[in-house]
């Protein structure tokens, strides 16, 4: 049970850090940050591997980099959709 809570907290923290690195382009507040943290962790682990310090099975450095990439791409897609509408 505590593992799930710690993973959720780490996803939120990583999501907020990645959002700050990507110029605050992520909508959704705390829920958006959690989603971005989980997705960014997966992307970062796939692209950069599994290195650096780990907390709750999150490799912190690749997770933050992957979250920044995810938020940046998502923000660009949202900006493009808003312009097209």
C-alpha positions in Angstrom: 0.0 0.0 0.0 2.8 2.4 0.9 4.6 1.7 -2.3 1.6 2.9 -4.3 1.4 6.1 -2.3 5.1 6.8 -2.6 5.0 6.1 -6.4 2.1 8.5 -6.7 3.9 11.2 -4.8 7.1 10.7 -6.8 5.1 10.9 -10.1 3.5 14.2 -8.9 6.9 15.7 -7.9 8.5 14.6 -11.1 5.6 15.9 -13.1 5.9 19.3 -11.5 9.7 19.5 -12.1 9.3 18.4 -15.7 6.5 20.9 -16.2 8.7 23.7 -14.8 11.5 22.7 -17.2 9.1 22.7 -20.2 7.9 26.3 -19.5 4.7 25.3 -17.6 2.8 23.9 -20.7 1.0 21.1 -18.9 -2.7 21.6 -18.1 -4.5 19.7 -15.4 -2.9 20.7 -12.1 -1.9 17.9 -9.8 -3.7 15.2 -11.8 -2.0 16.4 -15.0 1.4 16.4 -13.1 0.8 12.8 -11.9 -0.1 11.6 -15.4 2.9 13.5 -16.9 5.2 12.0 -14.2 4.1 8.4 -14.9 4.2 8.9 -18.7 7.5 10.8 -18.6 9.1 8.2 -16.4 8.3 5.5 -18.9 9.5 7.7 -21.8 12.7 8.7 -20.0 13.4 5.1 -19.0 12.9 4.0 -22.6 15.1 6.8 -24.2 17.8 7.2 -21.6 18.0 4.0 -19.7 17.9 3.4 -16.0 20.6 5.4 -14.3 21.0 7.9 -11.4 19.4 7.8 -8.0 16.2 5.8 -7.6 13.2 6.4 -5.4 10.2 4.1 -5.5 11.5 2.4 -8.7 11.7 5.9 -10.4 15.2 6.6 -11.9 15.0 10.3 -11.1 17.1 11.9 -13.9 15.6 10.0 -16.8 12.1 10.4 -15.4 12.5 14.2 -15.2 14.0 14.4 -18.7 11.3 12.2 -20.1 8.6 14.2 -18.3 10.0 17.5 -19.7 9.9 16.0 -23.2 6.4 14.7 -22.8 5.1 18.0 -21.5 6.8 19.9 -24.2 5.4 17.7 -27.0 1.9 17.8 -25.4 2.0 21.6 -25.0 3.0 22.0 -28.7 0.2 19.7 -29.8 -2.3 21.6 -27.7 -1.0 24.9 -29.1 -1.3 23.6 -32.6 -4.9 22.4 -32.0 -5.9 25.8 -30.5 -4.6 27.6 -33.6 -6.4 25.3 -36.0 -9.7 25.7 -34.2 
